[in-house]
Amino acid sequence: MREKELLKQGPLSIADVKYDAFVEILYFLYTGTFHTNLSFDLYIDCMIYSDRINLTGAKNASLEQVCYHLRTNHDHIISAYTFAKQYSPTFDQLIEYIYDLCSEYMLEVFNQKAFVDLEKDLMINLIRKCAERRENKEKDKQNTIPSAAENLLRGGGGGGGGG
C-alpha cells in the first residue's frame, strides 16, 4: 500500500546535485571510473557531490582530473583556487596543488584578469604561499647542486687525464 502512494507522488527530486554530475557519479559507482573528456566544471561538480556523499574513490578520481586539467589549462587556476578556499578544509589538497602550480607559473597566473579581480585576502594569501614555495625550491636547488669548489675537494674535478 505504501509503495502505491509513493508511485503516485511522481519521480524523486534530488535538488542538491546537478543532473550531469549525478549521472557521472552513478557511472562511477558501476564502473569505478568517469567518462573520458568531461568538462572541468563537471569534474568540479562530481568532486563536490562525491565528497558530500562520502564517496572517496569518486572524489579522488575527480580531484585527479581537476588537477590534470589545471596543469594543462592555467586559465582555471584562479577560479579553482577561489572555489577550493570556499570549501576549505575539505579541498585543502587541491589548494596545495594550486599553490605549487602558481609558484611554477607565477607570471602567467598573476597576469590574468581573474587574479586581479580576486578578493584582497585571497590575493595576498596566494602571493605569499607562492613566494614561500619558490623560495623553498631555490633553497632546495642550492642544497642539491654542489658548488665547483666542493666538487674539486671531493676529487671530482674535471681535468683530462694523466698520461
Rosetta constraint file for C-alpha pairs under 8 A:
AtomPair CA 1 CA 5 HARMONIC 6.71 0.50
AtomPair CA 2 CA 6 HARMONIC 6.39 0.50
AtomPair CA 3 CA 7 HARMONIC 6.20 0.50
AtomPair CA 4 CA 8 HARMONIC 6.31 0.50
AtomPair CA 5 CA 9 HARMONIC 6.61 0.50
AtomPair CA 6 CA 10 HARMONIC 7.24 0.50
AtomPair CA 7 CA 11 HARMONIC 7.77 0.50
AtomPair CA 17 CA 21 HARMONIC 6.76 0.50
AtomPair CA 17 CA 22 HARMONIC 6.42 0.50
AtomPair CA 17 CA 45 HARMONIC 7.92 0.50
AtomPair CA 17 CA 49 HARMONIC 6.63 0.50
AtomPair CA 18 CA 22 HARMONIC 6.22 0.50
AtomPair CA 18 CA 45 HARMONIC 7.53 0.50
AtomPair CA 19 CA 23 HARMONIC 6.26 0.50
AtomPair CA 20 CA 24 HARMONIC 6.23 0.50
AtomPair CA 20 CA 42 HARMONIC 7.32 0.50
AtomPair CA 21 CA 25 HARMONIC 6.14 0.50
AtomPair CA 21 CA 42 HARMONIC 6.25 0.50
AtomPair CA 21 CA 43 HARMONIC 7.90 0.50
AtomPair CA 21 CA 45 HARMONIC 5.90 0.50
AtomPair CA 21 CA 46 HARMONIC 5.20 0.50
AtomPair CA 21 CA 49 HARMONIC 7.53 0.50
AtomPair CA 22 CA 26 HARMONIC 6.24 0.50
AtomPair CA 22 CA 46 HARMONIC 7.61 0.50
AtomPair CA 22 CA 49 HARMONIC 8.00 0.50
AtomPair CA 23 CA 27 HARMONIC 6.15 0.50
AtomPair CA 24 CA 28 HARMONIC 6.04 0.50
AtomPair CA 24 CA 34 HARMONIC 6.27 0.50
AtomPair CA 24 CA 35 HARMONIC 7.29 0.50
AtomPair CA 24 CA 46 HARMONIC 7.20 0.50
AtomPair CA 25 CA 29 HARMONIC 6.17 0.50
AtomPair CA 25 CA 34 HARMONIC 7.72 0.50
AtomPair CA 25 CA 46 HARMONIC 6.68 0.50
AtomPair CA 25 CA 50 HARMONIC 7.18 0.50
AtomPair CA 25 CA 58 HARMONIC 7.14 0.50
AtomPair CA 26 CA 30 HARMONIC 6.43 0.50
AtomPair CA 27 CA 31 HARMONIC 6.00 0.50
AtomPair CA 27 CA 32 HARMONIC 7.64 0.50
AtomPair CA 27 CA 33 HARMONIC 7.29 0.50
AtomPair CA 27 CA 34 HARMONIC 6.57 0.50
AtomPair CA 27 CA 35 HARMONIC 7.80 0.50
AtomPair CA 28 CA 32 HARMONIC 4.71 0.50
AtomPair CA 28 CA 33 HARMONIC 4.82 0.50
AtomPair CA 28 CA 34 HARMONIC 5.38 0.50
AtomPair CA 28 CA 58 HARMONIC 6.67 0.50
AtomPair CA 29 CA 33 HARMONIC 7.87 0.50
AtomPair CA 32 CA 57 HARMONIC 7.87 0.50
AtomPair CA 32 CA 58 HARMONIC 7.78 0.50
AtomPair CA 33 CA 58 HARMONIC 7.64 0.50
AtomPair CA 33 CA 61 HARMONIC 7.43 0.50
AtomPair CA 34 CA 61 HARMONIC 7.87 0.50
AtomPair CA 38 CA 42 HARMONIC 6.35 0.50
AtomPair CA 38 CA 43 HARMONIC 6.73 0.50
AtomPair CA 39 CA 43 HARMONIC 6.43 0.50
AtomPair CA 40 CA 44 HARMONIC 6.34 0.50
AtomPair CA 40 CA 66 HARMONIC 6.40 0.50
AtomPair CA 40 CA 69 HARMONIC 6.84 0.50
AtomPair CA 41 CA 45 HARMONIC 6.21 0.50
AtomPair CA 42 CA 46 HARMONIC 6.11 0.50
AtomPair CA 43 CA 47 HARMONIC 6.07 0.50
AtomPair CA 43 CA 62 HARMONIC 5.31 0.50
AtomPair CA 43 CA 63 HARMONIC 7.50 0.50
AtomPair CA 43 CA 65 HARMONIC 6.87 0.50
AtomPair CA 43 CA 66 HARMONIC 6.26 0.50
AtomPair CA 44 CA 48 HARMONIC 6.27 0.50
AtomPair CA 44 CA 62 HARMONIC 7.06 0.50
AtomPair CA 44 CA 63 HARMONIC 7.69 0.50
AtomPair CA 44 CA 66 HARMONIC 6.86 0.50
AtomPair CA 45 CA 49 HARMONIC 6.14 0.50
AtomPair CA 46 CA 50 HARMONIC 5.80 0.50
AtomPair CA 46 CA 58 HARMONIC 7.48 0.50
AtomPair CA 46 CA 59 HARMONIC 7.06 0.50
AtomPair CA 46 CA 62 HARMONIC 6.37 0.50
AtomPair CA 47 CA 51 HARMONIC 6.09 0.50
AtomPair CA 47 CA 58 HARMONIC 7.06 0.50
AtomPair CA 47 CA 59 HARMONIC 4.74 0.50
AtomPair CA 47 CA 60 HARMONIC 7.61 0.50
AtomPair CA 47 CA 62 HARMONIC 5.34 0.50
AtomPair CA 47 CA 63 HARMONIC 6.28 0.50
AtomPair CA 48 CA 52 HARMONIC 6.23 0.50
AtomPair CA 48 CA 59 HARMONIC 7.50 0.50
AtomPair CA 49 CA 53 HARMONIC 6.38 0.50
AtomPair CA 50 CA 54 HARMONIC 5.90 0.50
AtomPair CA 50 CA 55 HARMONIC 4.88 0.50
AtomPair CA 50 CA 56 HARMONIC 6.87 0.50
AtomPair CA 50 CA 58 HARMONIC 5.89 0.50
AtomPair CA 50 CA 59 HARMONIC 5.19 0.50
AtomPair CA 51 CA 55 HARMONIC 6.02 0.50
AtomPair CA 51 CA 56 HARMONIC 6.72 0.50
AtomPair CA 51 CA 59 HARMONIC 5.78 0.50
AtomPair CA 55 CA 59 HARMONIC 6.21 0.50
AtomPair CA 56 CA 60 HARMONIC 6.02 0.50
AtomPair CA 57 CA 61 HARMONIC 6.10 0.50
AtomPair CA 58 CA 62 HARMONIC 6.00 0.50
AtomPair CA 59 CA 63 HARMONIC 6.01 0.50
AtomPair CA 60 CA 64 HARMONIC 6.07 0.50
AtomPair CA 61 CA 65 HARMONIC 6.42 0.50
AtomPair CA 62 CA 66 HARMONIC 6.13 0.50
AtomPair CA 63 CA 67 HARMONIC 6.15 0.50
AtomPair CA 63 CA 94 HARMONIC 7.32 0.50
AtomPair CA 64 CA 68 HARMONIC 6.17 0.50
AtomPair CA 65 CA 69 HARMONIC 6.08 0.50
AtomPair CA 66 CA 70 HARMONIC 6.19 0.50
AtomPair CA 67 CA 71 HARMONIC 6.14 0.50
AtomPair CA 67 CA 94 HARMONIC 7.37 0.50
AtomPair CA 67 CA 97 HARMONIC 7.40 0.50
AtomPair CA 68 CA 72 HARMONIC 6.43 0.50
AtomPair CA 69 CA 73 HARMONIC 5.73 0.50
AtomPair CA 70 CA 74 HARMONIC 5.49 0.50
AtomPair CA 70 CA 75 HARMONIC 7.76 0.50
AtomPair CA 70 CA 76 HARMONIC 6.33 0.50
AtomPair CA 70 CA 77 HARMONIC 5.97 0.50
AtomPair CA 71 CA 101 HARMONIC 7.18 0.50
AtomPair CA 73 CA 77 HARMONIC 7.90 0.50
AtomPair CA 74 CA 108 HARMONIC 7.99 0.50
AtomPair CA 74 CA 109 HARMONIC 6.95 0.50
AtomPair CA 75 CA 109 HARMONIC 7.64 0.50
AtomPair CA 75 CA 112 HARMONIC 7.79 0.50
AtomPair CA 76 CA 80 HARMONIC 6.01 0.50
AtomPair CA 77 CA 81 HARMONIC 6.07 0.50
AtomPair CA 77 CA 98 HARMONIC 6.72 0.50
AtomPair CA 77 CA 102 HARMONIC 7.93 0.50
AtomPair CA 77 CA 109 HARMONIC 7.47 0.50
AtomPair CA 78 CA 82 HARMONIC 6.20 0.50
AtomPair CA 78 CA 109 HARMONIC 7.64 0.50
AtomPair CA 78 CA 114 HARMONIC 6.24 0.50
AtomPair CA 78 CA 115 HARMONIC 6.21 0.50
AtomPair CA 79 CA 83 HARMONIC 6.15 0.50
AtomPair CA 79 CA 114 HARMONIC 7.40 0.50
AtomPair CA 80 CA 84 HARMONIC 5.98 0.50
AtomPair CA 81 CA 85 HARMONIC 6.08 0.50
AtomPair CA 81 CA 94 HARMONIC 7.98 0.50
AtomPair CA 81 CA 95 HARMONIC 6.24 0.50
AtomPair CA 81 CA 98 HARMONIC 6.63 0.50
AtomPair CA 82 CA 86 HARMONIC 6.42 0.50
AtomPair CA 82 CA 122 HARMONIC 7.72 0.50
AtomPair CA 83 CA 87 HARMONIC 6.67 0.50
AtomPair CA 84 CA 88 HARMONIC 6.04 0.50
AtomPair CA 84 CA 90 HARMONIC 7.96 0.50
AtomPair CA 84 CA 91 HARMONIC 5.56 0.50
AtomPair CA 84 CA 92 HARMONIC 7.00 0.50
AtomPair CA 84 CA 94 HARMONIC 6.75 0.50
AtomPair CA 84 CA 95 HARMONIC 6.14 0.50
AtomPair CA 85 CA 89 HARMONIC 7.77 0.50
AtomPair CA 85 CA 91 HARMONIC 7.68 0.50
AtomPair CA 85 CA 92 HARMONIC 7.74 0.50
AtomPair CA 85 CA 95 HARMONIC 7.14 0.50
AtomPair CA 87 CA 91 HARMONIC 6.15 0.50
AtomPair CA 88 CA 92 HARMONIC 5.77 0.50
AtomPair CA 91 CA 95 HARMONIC 6.59 0.50
AtomPair CA 92 CA 96 HARMONIC 6.20 0.50
AtomPair CA 93 CA 97 HARMONIC 6.39 0.50
AtomPair CA 94 CA 98 HARMONIC 6.17 0.50
AtomPair CA 95 CA 99 HARMONIC 6.26 0.50
AtomPair CA 96 CA 100 HARMONIC 6.44 0.50
AtomPair CA 97 CA 101 HARMONIC 6.30 0.50
AtomPair CA 98 CA 102 HARMONIC 6.00 0.50
AtomPair CA 99 CA 103 HARMONIC 6.13 0.50
AtomPair CA 99 CA 126 HARMONIC 6.97 0.50
AtomPair CA 99 CA 129 HARMONIC 6.35 0.50
AtomPair CA 99 CA 130 HARMONIC 5.66 0.50
AtomPair CA 99 CA 133 HARMONIC 7.73 0.50
AtomPair CA 100 CA 104 HARMONIC 6.28 0.50
AtomPair CA 100 CA 130 HARMONIC 7.01 0.50
AtomPair CA 100 CA 133 HARMONIC 7.05 0.50
AtomPair CA 101 CA 105 HARMONIC 5.99 0.50
AtomPair CA 101 CA 106 HARMONIC 7.79 0.50
AtomPair CA 102 CA 106 HARMONIC 4.88 0.50
AtomPair CA 102 CA 109 HARMONIC 6.39 0.50
AtomPair CA 102 CA 130 HARMONIC 6.06 0.50
AtomPair CA 103 CA 130 HARMONIC 4.49 0.50
AtomPair CA 103 CA 131 HARMONIC 6.73 0.50
AtomPair CA 103 CA 133 HARMONIC 6.30 0.50
AtomPair CA 103 CA 134 HARMONIC 5.76 0.50
AtomPair CA 104 CA 134 HARMONIC 7.63 0.50
AtomPair CA 105 CA 109 HARMONIC 6.13 0.50
AtomPair CA 106 CA 110 HARMONIC 5.82 0.50
AtomPair CA 106 CA 130 HARMONIC 7.57 0.50
AtomPair CA 107 CA 111 HARMONIC 6.04 0.50
AtomPair CA 108 CA 112 HARMONIC 6.88 0.50
AtomPair CA 109 CA 115 HARMONIC 7.02 0.50
AtomPair CA 110 CA 115 HARMONIC 5.69 0.50
AtomPair CA 110 CA 116 HARMONIC 7.41 0.50
AtomPair CA 111 CA 115 HARMONIC 7.02 0.50
AtomPair CA 111 CA 116 HARMONIC 7.59 0.50
AtomPair CA 112 CA 116 HARMONIC 6.74 0.50
AtomPair CA 113 CA 117 HARMONIC 6.19 0.50
AtomPair CA 114 CA 118 HARMONIC 6.34 0.50
AtomPair CA 115 CA 123 HARMONIC 7.14 0.50
AtomPair CA 118 CA 122 HARMONIC 6.40 0.50
AtomPair CA 118 CA 123 HARMONIC 5.75 0.50
AtomPair CA 119 CA 123 HARMONIC 6.11 0.50
AtomPair CA 120 CA 124 HARMONIC 6.14 0.50
AtomPair CA 121 CA 125 HARMONIC 6.09 0.50
AtomPair CA 122 CA 126 HARMONIC 6.09 0.50
AtomPair CA 123 CA 127 HARMONIC 6.17 0.50
AtomPair CA 124 CA 128 HARMONIC 6.05 0.50
AtomPair CA 125 CA 129 HARMONIC 6.08 0.50
AtomPair CA 126 CA 130 HARMONIC 6.05 0.50
AtomPair CA 127 CA 131 HARMONIC 6.03 0.50
AtomPair CA 128 CA 132 HARMONIC 6.16 0.50
AtomPair CA 129 CA 133 HARMONIC 6.26 0.50
AtomPair CA 130 CA 134 HARMONIC 6.16 0.50
AtomPair CA 131 CA 135 HARMONIC 6.08 0.50
AtomPair CA 132 CA 136 HARMONIC 6.13 0.50
AtomPair CA 133 CA 137 HARMONIC 6.07 0.50
AtomPair CA 134 CA 138 HARMONIC 6.23 0.50
AtomPair CA 135 CA 139 HARMONIC 6.26 0.50
AtomPair CA 136 CA 140 HARMONIC 6.10 0.50
AtomPair CA 137 CA 141 HARMONIC 6.02 0.50
AtomPair CA 138 CA 142 HARMONIC 6.15 0.50
AtomPair CA 139 CA 143 HARMONIC 6.14 0.50
AtomPair CA 140 CA 144 HARMONIC 6.19 0.50
AtomPair CA 141 CA 145 HARMONIC 6.20 0.50
AtomPair CA 142 CA 146 HARMONIC 7.55 0.50
AtomPair CA 146 CA 150 HARMONIC 6.06 0.50
AtomPair CA 146 CA 151 HARMONIC 6.56 0.50
AtomPair CA 147 CA 151 HARMONIC 6.35 0.50
AtomPair CA 148 CA 152 HARMONIC 6.28 0.50
AtomPair CA 149 CA 153 HARMONIC 6.24 0.50
AtomPair CA 150 CA 154 HARMONIC 6.29 0.50
AtomPair CA 151 CA 155 HARMONIC 6.45 0.50
AtomPair CA 151 CA 156 HARMONIC 5.16 0.50
AtomPair CA 151 CA 157 HARMONIC 6.06 0.50
AtomPair CA 152 CA 156 HARMONIC 5.35 0.50
AtomPair CA 152 CA 157 HARMONIC 4.59 0.50
AtomPair CA 153 CA 157 HARMONIC 7.95 0.50
